[in-house]
Amino acid sequence: MSNQHIPRSAGDQPNAMVQSRFFAANEATARARGDVDWRLERLIDRLPKRVRSTVRLIQKPSARWVRIAAGISLTFGGVLGFLPVLGFWMLPLGLALLAEDVQILRSLRSRILDWVEHHHSDWLGHRPRSQ
């Protein structure tokens, strides 16, 4: 994976050519791995650096049991989101973690990413499709 950093402040945004090369490199890496959706890679690339590095660490195959335990814990916490400390935000995050290892959830994640690509393509860093 590329550890390049794309500046996020308005004053130091990279030009479109540099940004497109960055995304192309990440897409090529994701497609070469075969198991990671390029759209998911683009969304992860938009995260703050500290969060992005944590997500990359959890995505590694060696972190499978950590990912499963965290996914189950977050999903359970999300179901109990009406309680004061827990929140409903935990449910989709837990399911997203579990999607790495559970085929049914992986196909659901793919359908959600299809929807994001169609309706919010700016989240992925490219222009919307012409209607």
N, C-alpha and C positions, 0 to 999 in steps of 0.2 A: 504494500500500500504506500501511496505517496504521502509524506508528512508535510507537504507544502502548506503554507498558511496563506489564505486569501484574506487580505485586509478587509475589515468590515465597516470602518468608519467612512462617512460620506466623503471626506477629504482625500482619502487614499485608496479609492476603488480602482482595481486594475482595469486596463482597457479591455474591450470585448475580445480581442484576439488572444491575449494572455489567459483570460478567463476561459475561453472556449478550449484552448490547449490543455489547461488544467483539468477541465471536466472530461475532455476526450481521453486523457491519460487515466483518469479514475474509471471511466466507463470501460476502457480496454482492460484494465486490471480486474474489474468486477466480472466482465464477460469471460476473461481467461480463467478465473476461478470457477466459473460455471454455476456456482450455487448461490451467488449473491446477485440480487437485482440491481441494475445500474441506477434505477430511480431511488432505491434505498440508500445507495452510496452517495448520491447527490444530496439527499436530505441530511444524512449524517455529516457531510462536509459543511453544511450550514450551521452546525452546532458550535457553541463556544469551544475553544481549544481543549480545556480541561474535560468537558463532558465528552467531546469527540474522542479523546484518547481513552477514556473509560469505556466507551462503547466499542471501540476497536479492540480493546483488551478482552471484553466479554464476548466478542464475536469469534475469537480464536477457538479452534476445535478443542484445544486443551482445557478451555474454561467451560466445557459443556455442563458439568455438574453444578458449577456456580451459577450458570445461566438458568438452568432448570430450577434450582432452589430459589433464586431471586424471582423468576417468573411466577412460580407457584405462590410465593409469599406476596408479591405485588397483586396478583389476581385475587387472592383471598382477601387482602386488605382493601382492594377495590370493591369487592362484594359487600364489605362492611363499611363502605364509604360514608354512610350516614353517621357514623361515630365521630367524635370530635377530632381525634388525631389523624385518623385515616381519611382518605379522599377517593372520590370516584375516578380521579385522574390515574390512579394506580392500576385500574383494570385494563385499559388499552395498553399501557406500558408493559404490564405482566404478560398479556397475550402476545405482544410483539416480541418479547424475549423468548417465549415458548415457541413462537413460529419458526425459529431457527431449527428446532428439533422435532416438531410435530407437523407431519405432512398436511393434515386438514387445515391447520392454522396458517401454514405457508401458502396454500392456495387462496385462503381468505385475504392474507396480506397482499398477495399479488393482485387480487381484485380491487382492494382498497387503493393500491398504488396505481392501477389503471385509472381509477376515478380521479385521483389526485393529478395524474398526468393530463387527463382530459379537461378537468375543471379548474385546476390551479397550477398550470404548467409553469407559472412564474416561481413557484416554490422550488422547482427543479432547475431553474436557471436558464430556461429557454423560452422562446416566444410561444404564445398560444397557437394552436392549430387554426387554420382558416376554416370557417364554417361554410 
